[in-house]
């Protein structure tokens, strides 16, 4: 009887250890919690709403890579044969990102939702005023809403930024943004909606410069900076 009890206890212990080992195998070390994920999301948002090279250096890895066909569509002014090739990386390093983003005026950025796993943050955001130069666009702008996936790299809990952003996948409704910028002017009739781009709008397209492998969007594309 006693032998049976000891055997049963041994089996329970073995099963418990196996379950614990399986649970630990499913958890990566140095996983971010909700607060860390929100910090990462807000860090990236600040690079859009209040950019500085110091912040980019603090929040991004040196091998930072950014993929966004939506941004490339803006660079190309909506044209399929522009300088930015859809489906390829928009920025292939932190320096390239700083050269491109650093030349743009800040825009409004509202963080709507944040989700995360161990080292990836997914966020949903909204830009109520995509064109900071309200005189150059329509009287009423349409908000831009997008989704961003941020792959991070653990930087150590002793640092101010325990998780650095290494790779970004970002898409948003660039069609609305092109409208807000005045690049496209829709012709909306009572019988339906027909989107057209007039020849006059072609003259509004700015020259886009590729420098050092980075796609630089001229600040006039988004409207002049308020500074």
PyMOL CGO cylinders between C-alpha atoms (Angstrom):
from pymol import cmd
from pymol.cgo import CYLINDER

trace = [
    CYLINDER, 0.00, 0.00, 0.00, 2.73, 2.42, 1.04, 0.3, 1, 1, 1, 1, 1, 1,
    CYLINDER, 2.73, 2.42, 1.04, 4.72, 1.48, -2.03, 0.3, 1, 1, 1, 1, 1, 1,
    CYLINDER, 4.72, 1.48, -2.03, 1.73, 2.30, -4.23, 0.3, 1, 1, 1, 1, 1, 1,
    CYLINDER, 1.73, 2.30, -4.23, 1.32, 5.70, -2.56, 0.3, 1, 1, 1, 1, 1, 1,
    CYLINDER, 1.32, 5.70, -2.56, 5.02, 6.56, -3.07, 0.3, 1, 1, 1, 1, 1, 1,
    CYLINDER, 5.02, 6.56, -3.07, 4.78, 5.46, -6.68, 0.3, 1, 1, 1, 1, 1, 1,
    CYLINDER, 4.78, 5.46, -6.68, 1.71, 7.62, -7.26, 0.3, 1, 1, 1, 1, 1, 1,
    CYLINDER, 1.71, 7.62, -7.26, 3.41, 10.65, -5.67, 0.3, 1, 1, 1, 1, 1, 1,
    CYLINDER, 3.41, 10.65, -5.67, 6.46, 10.05, -7.86, 0.3, 1, 1, 1, 1, 1, 1,
    CYLINDER, 6.46, 10.05, -7.86, 4.32, 9.96, -10.98, 0.3, 1, 1, 1, 1, 1, 1,
    CYLINDER, 4.32, 9.96, -10.98, 2.57, 13.19, -9.99, 0.3, 1, 1, 1, 1, 1, 1,
    CYLINDER, 2.57, 13.19, -9.99, 5.91, 14.90, -9.39, 0.3, 1, 1, 1, 1, 1, 1,
    CYLINDER, 5.91, 14.90, -9.39, 7.25, 13.68, -12.71, 0.3, 1, 1, 1, 1, 1, 1,
    CYLINDER, 7.25, 13.68, -12.71, 4.14, 14.93, -14.51, 0.3, 1, 1, 1, 1, 1, 1,
    CYLINDER, 4.14, 14.93, -14.51, 4.33, 18.30, -12.76, 0.3, 1, 1, 1, 1, 1, 1,
    CYLINDER, 4.33, 18.30, -12.76, 7.99, 18.74, -13.70, 0.3, 1, 1, 1, 1, 1, 1,
    CYLINDER, 7.99, 18.74, -13.70, 7.25, 17.82, -17.31, 0.3, 1, 1, 1, 1, 1, 1,
    CYLINDER, 7.25, 17.82, -17.31, 4.40, 20.32, -17.48, 0.3, 1, 1, 1, 1, 1, 1,
    CYLINDER, 4.40, 20.32, -17.48, 6.59, 23.01, -15.95, 0.3, 1, 1, 1, 1, 1, 1,
    CYLINDER, 6.59, 23.01, -15.95, 9.37, 22.29, -18.44, 0.3, 1, 1, 1, 1, 1, 1,
    CYLINDER, 9.37, 22.29, -18.44, 6.92, 22.49, -21.34, 0.3, 1, 1, 1, 1, 1, 1,
    CYLINDER, 6.92, 22.49, -21.34, 5.54, 25.80, -20.04, 0.3, 1, 1, 1, 1, 1, 1,
    CYLINDER, 5.54, 25.80, -20.04, 9.03, 27.27, -19.69, 0.3, 1, 1, 1, 1, 1, 1,
    CYLINDER, 9.03, 27.27, -19.69, 9.95, 26.12, -23.18, 0.3, 1, 1, 1, 1, 1, 1,
    CYLINDER, 9.95, 26.12, -23.18, 7.09, 28.26, -24.55, 0.3, 1, 1, 1, 1, 1, 1,
    CYLINDER, 7.09, 28.26, -24.55, 8.32, 31.44, -22.86, 0.3, 1, 1, 1, 1, 1, 1,
    CYLINDER, 8.32, 31.44, -22.86, 11.29, 33.36, -24.24, 0.3, 1, 1, 1, 1, 1, 1,
    CYLINDER, 11.29, 33.36, -24.24, 13.64, 35.04, -21.81, 0.3, 1, 1, 1, 1, 1, 1,
    CYLINDER, 13.64, 35.04, -21.81, 13.45, 38.83, -21.47, 0.3, 1, 1, 1, 1, 1, 1,
    CYLINDER, 13.45, 38.83, -21.47, 9.87, 39.13, -22.68, 0.3, 1, 1, 1, 1, 1, 1,
    CYLINDER, 9.87, 39.13, -22.68, 8.28, 42.57, -22.57, 0.3, 1, 1, 1, 1, 1, 1,
    CYLINDER, 8.28, 42.57, -22.57, 5.25, 43.29, -20.42, 0.3, 1, 1, 1, 1, 1, 1,
    CYLINDER, 5.25, 43.29, -20.42, 2.35, 45.65, -21.19, 0.3, 1, 1, 1, 1, 1, 1,
    CYLINDER, 2.35, 45.65, -21.19, 4.19, 48.71, -19.90, 0.3, 1, 1, 1, 1, 1, 1,
    CYLINDER, 4.19, 48.71, -19.90, 7.28, 47.98, -21.99, 0.3, 1, 1, 1, 1, 1, 1,
    CYLINDER, 7.28, 47.98, -21.99, 5.15, 47.43, -25.11, 0.3, 1, 1, 1, 1, 1, 1,
    CYLINDER, 5.15, 47.43, -25.11, 3.33, 50.73, -24.58, 0.3, 1, 1, 1, 1, 1, 1,
    CYLINDER, 3.33, 50.73, -24.58, 6.69, 52.47, -24.13, 0.3, 1, 1, 1, 1, 1, 1,
    CYLINDER, 6.69, 52.47, -24.13, 7.93, 51.05, -27.45, 0.3, 1, 1, 1, 1, 1, 1,
    CYLINDER, 7.93, 51.05, -27.45, 4.72, 52.13, -29.20, 0.3, 1, 1, 1, 1, 1, 1,
    CYLINDER, 4.72, 52.13, -29.20, 4.92, 55.65, -27.77, 0.3, 1, 1, 1, 1, 1, 1,
    CYLINDER, 4.92, 55.65, -27.77, 8.60, 55.88, -28.70, 0.3, 1, 1, 1, 1, 1, 1,
    CYLINDER, 8.60, 55.88, -28.70, 7.84, 55.21, -32.34, 0.3, 1, 1, 1, 1, 1, 1,
    CYLINDER, 7.84, 55.21, -32.34, 4.87, 57.58, -32.25, 0.3, 1, 1, 1, 1, 1, 1,
    CYLINDER, 4.87, 57.58, -32.25, 7.12, 60.36, -30.99, 0.3, 1, 1, 1, 1, 1, 1,
    CYLINDER, 7.12, 60.36, -30.99, 9.37, 59.90, -34.03, 0.3, 1, 1, 1, 1, 1, 1,
    CYLINDER, 9.37, 59.90, -34.03, 6.36, 60.91, -36.12, 0.3, 1, 1, 1, 1, 1, 1,
    CYLINDER, 6.36, 60.91, -36.12, 4.90, 63.65, -33.92, 0.3, 1, 1, 1, 1, 1, 1,
    CYLINDER, 4.90, 63.65, -33.92, 8.05, 65.17, -32.36, 0.3, 1, 1, 1, 1, 1, 1,
    CYLINDER, 8.05, 65.17, -32.36, 11.06, 63.87, -34.29, 0.3, 1, 1, 1, 1, 1, 1,
    CYLINDER, 11.06, 63.87, -34.29, 14.68, 64.36, -33.26, 0.3, 1, 1, 1, 1, 1, 1,
    CYLINDER, 14.68, 64.36, -33.26, 17.87, 62.53, -34.19, 0.3, 1, 1, 1, 1, 1, 1,
    CYLINDER, 17.87, 62.53, -34.19, 18.57, 62.06, -30.48, 0.3, 1, 1, 1, 1, 1, 1,
    CYLINDER, 18.57, 62.06, -30.48, 15.29, 60.19, -30.07, 0.3, 1, 1, 1, 1, 1, 1,
    CYLINDER, 15.29, 60.19, -30.07, 15.93, 58.09, -33.17, 0.3, 1, 1, 1, 1, 1, 1,
    CYLINDER, 15.93, 58.09, -33.17, 19.36, 57.14, -31.81, 0.3, 1, 1, 1, 1, 1, 1,
    CYLINDER, 19.36, 57.14, -31.81, 17.80, 56.22, -28.47, 0.3, 1, 1, 1, 1, 1, 1,
    CYLINDER, 17.80, 56.22, -28.47, 14.88, 54.18, -29.80, 0.3, 1, 1, 1, 1, 1, 1,
    CYLINDER, 14.88, 54.18, -29.80, 16.20, 52.44, -32.94, 0.3, 1, 1, 1, 1, 1, 1,
    CYLINDER, 16.20, 52.44, -32.94, 18.93, 49.89, -33.59, 0.3, 1, 1, 1, 1, 1, 1,
    CYLINDER, 18.93, 49.89, -33.59, 21.70, 50.88, -35.99, 0.3, 1, 1, 1, 1, 1, 1,
    CYLINDER, 21.70, 50.88, -35.99, 20.53, 48.21, -38.46, 0.3, 1, 1, 1, 1, 1, 1,
    CYLINDER, 20.53, 48.21, -38.46, 16.97, 49.54, -38.31, 0.3, 1, 1, 1, 1, 1, 1,
    CYLINDER, 16.97, 49.54, -38.31, 14.86, 48.64, -41.36, 0.3, 1, 1, 1, 1, 1, 1,
    CYLINDER, 14.86, 48.64, -41.36, 11.50, 50.13, -42.34, 0.3, 1, 1, 1, 1, 1, 1,
    CYLINDER, 11.50, 50.13, -42.34, 9.06, 48.57, -44.81, 0.3, 1, 1, 1, 1, 1, 1,
    CYLINDER, 9.06, 48.57, -44.81, 6.06, 50.63, -45.96, 0.3, 1, 1, 1, 1, 1, 1,
    CYLINDER, 6.06, 50.63, -45.96, 4.43, 50.62, -49.39, 0.3, 1, 1, 1, 1, 1, 1,
    CYLINDER, 4.43, 50.62, -49.39, 2.19, 53.38, -48.03, 0.3, 1, 1, 1, 1, 1, 1,
    CYLINDER, 2.19, 53.38, -48.03, 5.18, 55.66, -47.46, 0.3, 1, 1, 1, 1, 1, 1,
    CYLINDER, 5.18, 55.66, -47.46, 6.59, 54.67, -50.84, 0.3, 1, 1, 1, 1, 1, 1,
    CYLINDER, 6.59, 54.67, -50.84, 3.27, 55.63, -52.43, 0.3, 1, 1, 1, 1, 1, 1,
    CYLINDER, 3.27, 55.63, -52.43, 3.58, 59.09, -50.90, 0.3, 1, 1, 1, 1, 1, 1,
    CYLINDER, 3.58, 59.09, -50.90, 7.16, 59.37, -52.12, 0.3, 1, 1, 1, 1, 1, 1,
    CYLINDER, 7.16, 59.37, -52.12, 5.94, 58.48, -55.62, 0.3, 1, 1, 1, 1, 1, 1,
    CYLINDER, 5.94, 58.48, -55.62, 3.01, 60.93, -55.39, 0.3, 1, 1, 1, 1, 1, 1,
    CYLINDER, 3.01, 60.93, -55.39, 0.77, 57.96, -56.10, 0.3, 1, 1, 1, 1, 1, 1,
    CYLINDER, 0.77, 57.96, -56.10, 2.50, 57.10, -59.38, 0.3, 1, 1, 1, 1, 1, 1,
    CYLINDER, 2.50, 57.10, -59.38, 3.55, 53.49, -60.03, 0.3, 1, 1, 1, 1, 1, 1,
    CYLINDER, 3.55, 53.49, -60.03, 6.84, 54.49, -61.65, 0.3, 1, 1, 1, 1, 1, 1,
    CYLINDER, 6.84, 54.49, -61.65, 8.26, 56.77, -58.97, 0.3, 1, 1, 1, 1, 1, 1,
    CYLINDER, 8.26, 56.77, -58.97, 11.68, 56.55, -57.31, 0.3, 1, 1, 1, 1, 1, 1,
    CYLINDER, 11.68, 56.55, -57.31, 10.49, 54.26, -54.50, 0.3, 1, 1, 1, 1, 1, 1,
    CYLINDER, 10.49, 54.26, -54.50, 10.05, 50.63, -55.51, 0.3, 1, 1, 1, 1, 1, 1,
    CYLINDER, 10.05, 50.63, -55.51, 6.98, 49.06, -53.92, 0.3, 1, 1, 1, 1, 1, 1,
    CYLINDER, 6.98, 49.06, -53.92, 7.64, 45.90, -51.97, 0.3, 1, 1, 1, 1, 1, 1,
    CYLINDER, 7.64, 45.90, -51.97, 11.18, 46.86, -50.97, 0.3, 1, 1, 1, 1, 1, 1,
    CYLINDER, 11.18, 46.86, -50.97, 12.53, 48.44, -47.80, 0.3, 1, 1, 1, 1, 1, 1,
    CYLINDER, 12.53, 48.44, -47.80, 11.85, 52.16, -47.54, 0.3, 1, 1, 1, 1, 1, 1,
    CYLINDER, 11.85, 52.16, -47.54, 14.78, 52.69, -45.15, 0.3, 1, 1, 1, 1, 1, 1,
    CYLINDER, 14.78, 52.69, -45.15, 17.58, 50.18, -44.70, 0.3, 1, 1, 1, 1, 1, 1,
    CYLINDER, 17.58, 50.18, -44.70, 19.43, 51.72, -41.74, 0.3, 1, 1, 1, 1, 1, 1,
    CYLINDER, 19.43, 51.72, -41.74, 18.93, 54.13, -38.87, 0.3, 1, 1, 1, 1, 1, 1,
    CYLINDER, 18.93, 54.13, -38.87, 21.01, 56.76, -40.68, 0.3, 1, 1, 1, 1, 1, 1,
    CYLINDER, 21.01, 56.76, -40.68, 18.79, 56.45, -43.75, 0.3, 1, 1, 1, 1, 1, 1,
    CYLINDER, 18.79, 56.45, -43.75, 15.68, 56.84, -41.62, 0.3, 1, 1, 1, 1, 1, 1,
    CYLINDER, 15.68, 56.84, -41.62, 17.10, 59.90, -39.91, 0.3, 1, 1, 1, 1, 1, 1,
    CYLINDER, 17.10, 59.90, -39.91, 17.90, 61.50, -43.27, 0.3, 1, 1, 1, 1, 1, 1,
    CYLINDER, 17.90, 61.50, -43.27, 14.37, 60.90, -44.52, 0.3, 1, 1, 1, 1, 1, 1,
    CYLINDER, 14.37, 60.90, -44.52, 12.23, 61.42, -41.43, 0.3, 1, 1, 1, 1, 1, 1,
    CYLINDER, 12.23, 61.42, -41.43, 14.39, 64.25, -40.15, 0.3, 1, 1, 1, 1, 1, 1,
    CYLINDER, 14.39, 64.25, -40.15, 13.52, 66.34, -43.22, 0.3, 1, 1, 1, 1, 1, 1,
    CYLINDER, 13.52, 66.34, -43.22, 9.75, 66.08, -42.65, 0.3, 1, 1, 1, 1, 1, 1,
    CYLINDER, 9.75, 66.08, -42.65, 7.50, 68.31, -40.56, 0.3, 1, 1, 1, 1, 1, 1,
    CYLINDER, 7.50, 68.31, -40.56, 5.90, 66.64, -37.55, 0.3, 1, 1, 1, 1, 1, 1,
    CYLINDER, 5.90, 66.64, -37.55, 2.34, 65.38, -37.88, 0.3, 1, 1, 1, 1, 1, 1,
    CYLINDER, 2.34, 65.38, -37.88, -0.39, 64.53, -35.40, 0.3, 1, 1, 1, 1, 1, 1,
    CYLINDER, -0.39, 64.53, -35.40, -0.22, 61.01, -33.99, 0.3, 1, 1, 1, 1, 1, 1,
    CYLINDER, -0.22, 61.01, -33.99, -2.77, 59.36, -31.71, 0.3, 1, 1, 1, 1, 1, 1,
    CYLINDER, -2.77, 59.36, -31.71, -2.12, 55.88, -30.31, 0.3, 1, 1, 1, 1, 1, 1,
    CYLINDER, -2.12, 55.88, -30.31, -5.37, 53.90, -30.47, 0.3, 1, 1, 1, 1, 1, 1,
    CYLINDER, -5.37, 53.90, -30.47, -4.47, 50.29, -29.59, 0.3, 1, 1, 1, 1, 1, 1,
    CYLINDER, -4.47, 50.29, -29.59, -1.40, 48.29, -28.56, 0.3, 1, 1, 1, 1, 1, 1,
    CYLINDER, -1.40, 48.29, -28.56, -0.90, 44.52, -28.71, 0.3, 1, 1, 1, 1, 1, 1,
    CYLINDER, -0.90, 44.52, -28.71, 2.30, 42.57, -28.09, 0.3, 1, 1, 1, 1, 1, 1,
    CYLINDER, 2.30, 42.57, -28.09, 3.95, 39.22, -27.60, 0.3, 1, 1, 1, 1, 1, 1,
    CYLINDER, 3.95, 39.22, -27.60, 7.44, 38.61, -26.30, 0.3, 1, 1, 1, 1, 1, 1,
    CYLINDER, 7.44, 38.61, -26.30, 9.35, 40.96, -28.61, 0.3, 1, 1, 1, 1, 1, 1,
    CYLINDER, 9.35, 40.96, -28.61, 6.87, 42.29, -31.19, 0.3, 1, 1, 1, 1, 1, 1,
    CYLINDER, 6.87, 42.29, -31.19, 4.54, 45.26, -30.71, 0.3, 1, 1, 1, 1, 1, 1,
    CYLINDER, 4.54, 45.26, -30.71, 1.55, 45.87, -32.97, 0.3, 1, 1, 1, 1, 1, 1,
    CYLINDER, 1.55, 45.87, -32.97, -0.17, 49.23, -32.77, 0.3, 1, 1, 1, 1, 1, 1,
    CYLINDER, -0.17, 49.23, -32.77, -3.08, 51.01, -34.39, 0.3, 1, 1, 1, 1, 1, 1,
    CYLINDER, -3.08, 51.01, -34.39, -2.78, 54.76, -34.81, 0.3, 1, 1, 1, 1, 1, 1,
    CYLINDER, -2.78, 54.76, -34.81, -4.65, 57.77, -36.16, 0.3, 1, 1, 1, 1, 1, 1,
    CYLINDER, -4.65, 57.77, -36.16, -3.45, 61.07, -37.62, 0.3, 1, 1, 1, 1, 1, 1,
    CYLINDER, -3.45, 61.07, -37.62, -6.29, 63.63, -37.42, 0.3, 1, 1, 1, 1, 1, 1,
    CYLINDER, -6.29, 63.63, -37.42, -4.33, 66.31, -39.32, 0.3, 1, 1, 1, 1, 1, 1,
    CYLINDER, -4.33, 66.31, -39.32, -1.99, 64.60, -41.84, 0.3, 1, 1, 1, 1, 1, 1,
    CYLINDER, -1.99, 64.60, -41.84, -1.06, 67.85, -43.61, 0.3, 1, 1, 1, 1, 1, 1,
    CYLINDER, -1.06, 67.85, -43.61, 0.43, 70.31, -41.08, 0.3, 1, 1, 1, 1, 1, 1,
    CYLINDER, 0.43, 70.31, -41.08, 0.24, 73.11, -43.65, 0.3, 1, 1, 1, 1, 1, 1,
    CYLINDER, 0.24, 73.11, -43.65, -3.52, 73.50, -43.64, 0.3, 1, 1, 1, 1, 1, 1,
    CYLINDER, -3.52, 73.50, -43.64, -3.39, 76.26, -46.27, 0.3, 1, 1, 1, 1, 1, 1,
    CYLINDER, -3.39, 76.26, -46.27, -2.04, 73.85, -48.92, 0.3, 1, 1, 1, 1, 1, 1,
    CYLINDER, -2.04, 73.85, -48.92, -4.71, 71.17, -48.67, 0.3, 1, 1, 1, 1, 1, 1,
    CYLINDER, -4.71, 71.17, -48.67, -8.50, 70.84, -48.62, 0.3, 1, 1, 1, 1, 1, 1,
    CYLINDER, -8.50, 70.84, -48.62, -10.55, 72.86, -46.16, 0.3, 1, 1, 1, 1, 1, 1,
    CYLINDER, -10.55, 72.86, -46.16, -11.42, 69.67, -44.28, 0.3, 1, 1, 1, 1, 1, 1,
    CYLINDER, -11.42, 69.67, -44.28, -8.80, 66.94, -44.06, 0.3, 1, 1, 1, 1, 1, 1,
    CYLINDER, -8.80, 66.94, -44.06, -9.59, 63.25, -43.79, 0.3, 1, 1, 1, 1, 1, 1,
    CYLINDER, -9.59, 63.25, -43.79, -7.84, 61.45, -40.92, 0.3, 1, 1, 1, 1, 1, 1,
    CYLINDER, -7.84, 61.45, -40.92, -5.25, 58.79, -41.69, 0.3, 1, 1, 1, 1, 1, 1,
    CYLINDER, -5.25, 58.79, -41.69, -5.47, 55.49, -39.80, 0.3, 1, 1, 1, 1, 1, 1,
    CYLINDER, -5.47, 55.49, -39.80, -2.81, 52.80, -39.92, 0.3, 1, 1, 1, 1, 1, 1,
    CYLINDER, -2.81, 52.80, -39.92, -1.33, 49.64, -38.43, 0.3, 1, 1, 1, 1, 1, 1,
    CYLINDER, -1.33, 49.64, -38.43, 2.34, 49.26, -37.49, 0.3, 1, 1, 1, 1, 1, 1,
    CYLINDER, 2.34, 49.26, -37.49, 4.24, 46.13, -36.47, 0.3, 1, 1, 1, 1, 1, 1,
    CYLINDER, 4.24, 46.13, -36.47, 7.45, 46.77, -34.53, 0.3, 1, 1, 1, 1, 1, 1,
    CYLINDER, 7.45, 46.77, -34.53, 10.00, 43.99, -34.13, 0.3, 1, 1, 1, 1, 1, 1,
    CYLINDER, 10.00, 43.99, -34.13, 12.27, 44.77, -31.20, 0.3, 1, 1, 1, 1, 1, 1,
    CYLINDER, 12.27, 44.77, -31.20, 15.69, 43.76, -29.90, 0.3, 1, 1, 1, 1, 1, 1,
    CYLINDER, 15.69, 43.76, -29.90, 16.33, 43.33, -26.18, 0.3, 1, 1, 1, 1, 1, 1,
    CYLINDER, 16.33, 43.33, -26.18, 18.68, 46.05, -24.93, 0.3, 1, 1, 1, 1, 1, 1,
    CYLINDER, 18.68, 46.05, -24.93, 18.94, 45.18, -21.22, 0.3, 1, 1, 1, 1, 1, 1,
    CYLINDER, 18.94, 45.18, -21.22, 16.71, 46.19, -18.33, 0.3, 1, 1, 1, 1, 1, 1,
    CYLINDER, 16.71, 46.19, -18.33, 19.44, 48.43, -16.93, 0.3, 1, 1, 1, 1, 1, 1,
    CYLINDER, 19.44, 48.43, -16.93, 19.03, 50.77, -19.92, 0.3, 1, 1, 1, 1, 1, 1,
    CYLINDER, 19.03, 50.77, -19.92, 16.43, 53.51, -20.26, 0.3, 1, 1, 1, 1, 1, 1,
    CYLINDER, 16.43, 53.51, -20.26, 15.11, 51.69, -23.35, 0.3, 1, 1, 1, 1, 1, 1,
    CYLINDER, 15.11, 51.69, -23.35, 15.05, 47.95, -22.58, 0.3, 1, 1, 1, 1, 1, 1,
    CYLINDER, 15.05, 47.95, -22.58, 13.66, 47.18, -26.06, 0.3, 1, 1, 1, 1, 1, 1,
    CYLINDER, 13.66, 47.18, -26.06, 14.94, 48.88, -29.22, 0.3, 1, 1, 1, 1, 1, 1,
    CYLINDER, 14.94, 48.88, -29.22, 12.99, 48.96, -32.47, 0.3, 1, 1, 1, 1, 1, 1,
    CYLINDER, 12.99, 48.96, -32.47, 14.78, 46.93, -35.13, 0.3, 1, 1, 1, 1, 1, 1,
    CYLINDER, 14.78, 46.93, -35.13, 12.26, 46.37, -37.95, 0.3, 1, 1, 1, 1, 1, 1,
    CYLINDER, 12.26, 46.37, -37.95, 9.06, 48.20, -38.84, 0.3, 1, 1, 1, 1, 1, 1,
    CYLINDER, 9.06, 48.20, -38.84, 6.18, 47.12, -41.08, 0.3, 1, 1, 1, 1, 1, 1,
    CYLINDER, 6.18, 47.12, -41.08, 3.78, 50.02, -41.52, 0.3, 1, 1, 1, 1, 1, 1,
    CYLINDER, 3.78, 50.02, -41.52, 0.75, 50.56, -43.74, 0.3, 1, 1, 1, 1, 1, 1,
    CYLINDER, 0.75, 50.56, -43.74, -1.96, 53.24, -43.70, 0.3, 1, 1, 1, 1, 1, 1,
    CYLINDER, -1.96, 53.24, -43.70, -4.60, 54.77, -45.97, 0.3, 1, 1, 1, 1, 1, 1,
    CYLINDER, -4.60, 54.77, -45.97, -2.19, 56.69, -48.18, 0.3, 1, 1, 1, 1, 1, 1,
    CYLINDER, -2.19, 56.69, -48.18, -5.00, 57.60, -50.59, 0.3, 1, 1, 1, 1, 1, 1,
    CYLINDER, -5.00, 57.60, -50.59, -6.54, 59.84, -47.93, 0.3, 1, 1, 1, 1, 1, 1,
    CYLINDER, -6.54, 59.84, -47.93, -3.15, 61.35, -47.22, 0.3, 1, 1, 1, 1, 1, 1,
    CYLINDER, -3.15, 61.35, -47.22, -2.61, 62.20, -50.91, 0.3, 1, 1, 1, 1, 1, 1,
    CYLINDER, -2.61, 62.20, -50.91, -6.00, 63.93, -50.83, 0.3, 1, 1, 1, 1, 1, 1,
    CYLINDER, -6.00, 63.93, -50.83, -5.08, 65.86, -47.68, 0.3, 1, 1, 1, 1, 1, 1,
    CYLINDER, -5.08, 65.86, -47.68, -1.87, 67.01, -49.37, 0.3, 1, 1, 1, 1, 1, 1,
    CYLINDER, -1.87, 67.01, -49.37, -3.73, 68.26, -52.40, 0.3, 1, 1, 1, 1, 1, 1,
    CYLINDER, -3.73, 68.26, -52.40, -1.91, 65.85, -54.74, 0.3, 1, 1, 1, 1, 1, 1,
    CYLINDER, -1.91, 65.85, -54.74, -5.18, 64.20, -55.78, 0.3, 1, 1, 1, 1, 1, 1,
    CYLINDER, -5.18, 64.20, -55.78, -8.45, 66.12, -56.09, 0.3, 1, 1, 1, 1, 1, 1,
    CYLINDER, -8.45, 66.12, -56.09, -11.47, 63.80, -56.25, 0.3, 1, 1, 1, 1, 1, 1,
    CYLINDER, -11.47, 63.80, -56.25, -14.40, 64.75, -58.48, 0.3, 1, 1, 1, 1, 1, 1,
    CYLINDER, -14.40, 64.75, -58.48, -17.41, 63.71, -56.41, 0.3, 1, 1, 1, 1, 1, 1,
    CYLINDER, -17.41, 63.71, -56.41, -20.74, 63.81, -58.23, 0.3, 1, 1, 1, 1, 1, 1,
    CYLINDER, -20.74, 63.81, -58.23, -24.19, 63.19, -56.79, 0.3, 1, 1, 1, 1, 1, 1,
    CYLINDER, -24.19, 63.19, -56.79, -24.52, 60.05, -58.89, 0.3, 1, 1, 1, 1, 1, 1,
    CYLINDER, -24.52, 60.05, -58.89, -21.34, 58.48, -57.58, 0.3, 1, 1, 1, 1, 1, 1,
    CYLINDER, -21.34, 58.48, -57.58, -17.71, 59.13, -56.81, 0.3, 1, 1, 1, 1, 1, 1,
    CYLINDER, -17.71, 59.13, -56.81, -15.08, 59.39, -59.50, 0.3, 1, 1, 1, 1, 1, 1,
    CYLINDER, -15.08, 59.39, -59.50, -11.48, 59.91, -58.47, 0.3, 1, 1, 1, 1, 1, 1,
    CYLINDER, -11.48, 59.91, -58.47, -9.42, 61.94, -60.89, 0.3, 1, 1, 1, 1, 1, 1,
    CYLINDER, -9.42, 61.94, -60.89, -5.99, 63.50, -60.84, 0.3, 1, 1, 1, 1, 1, 1,
    CYLINDER, -5.99, 63.50, -60.84, -5.86, 66.68, -62.89, 0.3, 1, 1, 1, 1, 1, 1,
    CYLINDER, -5.86, 66.68, -62.89, -2.89, 67.72, -64.99, 0.3, 1, 1, 1, 1, 1, 1,
    CYLINDER, -2.89, 67.72, -64.99, -2.57, 70.75, -62.76, 0.3, 1, 1, 1, 1, 1, 1,
    CYLINDER, -2.57, 70.75, -62.76, -1.88, 68.48, -59.81, 0.3, 1, 1, 1, 1, 1, 1,
    CYLINDER, -1.88, 68.48, -59.81, 1.11, 67.05, -61.62, 0.3, 1, 1, 1, 1, 1, 1,
    CYLINDER, 1.11, 67.05, -61.62, 2.86, 70.38, -61.19, 0.3, 1, 1, 1, 1, 1, 1,
    CYLINDER, 2.86, 70.38, -61.19, 2.41, 70.09, -57.44, 0.3, 1, 1, 1, 1, 1, 1,
    CYLINDER, 2.41, 70.09, -57.44, 4.47, 66.94, -57.23, 0.3, 1, 1, 1, 1, 1, 1,
    CYLINDER, 4.47, 66.94, -57.23, 7.76, 67.63, -55.60, 0.3, 1, 1, 1, 1, 1, 1,
    CYLINDER, 7.76, 67.63, -55.60, 11.13, 66.38, -56.66, 0.3, 1, 1, 1, 1, 1, 1,
    CYLINDER, 11.13, 66.38, -56.66, 12.20, 63.39, -54.59, 0.3, 1, 1, 1, 1, 1, 1,
    CYLINDER, 12.20, 63.39, -54.59, 15.87, 62.83, -53.97, 0.3, 1, 1, 1, 1, 1, 1,
    CYLINDER, 15.87, 62.83, -53.97, 17.60, 59.52, -53.29, 0.3, 1, 1, 1, 1, 1, 1,
    CYLINDER, 17.60, 59.52, -53.29, 20.65, 60.18, -51.18, 0.3, 1, 1, 1, 1, 1, 1,
    CYLINDER, 20.65, 60.18, -51.18, 22.93, 57.53, -49.74, 0.3, 1, 1, 1, 1, 1, 1,
    CYLINDER, 22.93, 57.53, -49.74, 20.42, 54.79, -50.51, 0.3, 1, 1, 1, 1, 1, 1,
    CYLINDER, 20.42, 54.79, -50.51, 17.67, 56.58, -48.54, 0.3, 1, 1, 1, 1, 1, 1,
    CYLINDER, 17.67, 56.58, -48.54, 14.46, 57.87, -50.04, 0.3, 1, 1, 1, 1, 1, 1,
    CYLINDER, 14.46, 57.87, -50.04, 14.15, 61.52, -49.05, 0.3, 1, 1, 1, 1, 1, 1,
    CYLINDER, 14.15, 61.52, -49.05, 10.70, 63.05, -49.23, 0.3, 1, 1, 1, 1, 1, 1,
    CYLINDER, 10.70, 63.05, -49.23, 10.90, 66.80, -49.69, 0.3, 1, 1, 1, 1, 1, 1,
    CYLINDER, 10.90, 66.80, -49.69, 9.21, 68.67, -46.84, 0.3, 1, 1, 1, 1, 1, 1,
    CYLINDER, 9.21, 68.67, -46.84, 6.98, 70.49, -49.34, 0.3, 1, 1, 1, 1, 1, 1,
    CYLINDER, 6.98, 70.49, -49.34, 5.27, 67.17, -50.05, 0.3, 1, 1, 1, 1, 1, 1,
    CYLINDER, 5.27, 67.17, -50.05, 3.75, 67.18, -46.58, 0.3, 1, 1, 1, 1, 1, 1,
    CYLINDER, 3.75, 67.18, -46.58, 3.52, 70.96, -46.37, 0.3, 1, 1, 1, 1, 1, 1,
    CYLINDER, 3.52, 70.96, -46.37, 6.04, 73.48, -45.13, 0.3, 1, 1, 1, 1, 1, 1,
    CYLINDER, 6.04, 73.48, -45.13, 7.31, 73.09, -41.58, 0.3, 1, 1, 1, 1, 1, 1,
    CYLINDER, 7.31, 73.09, -41.58, 5.87, 75.46, -39.04, 0.3, 1, 1, 1, 1, 1, 1,
    CYLINDER, 5.87, 75.46, -39.04, 9.32, 76.28, -37.77, 0.3, 1, 1, 1, 1, 1, 1,
]
cmd.load_cgo(trace, "trace")
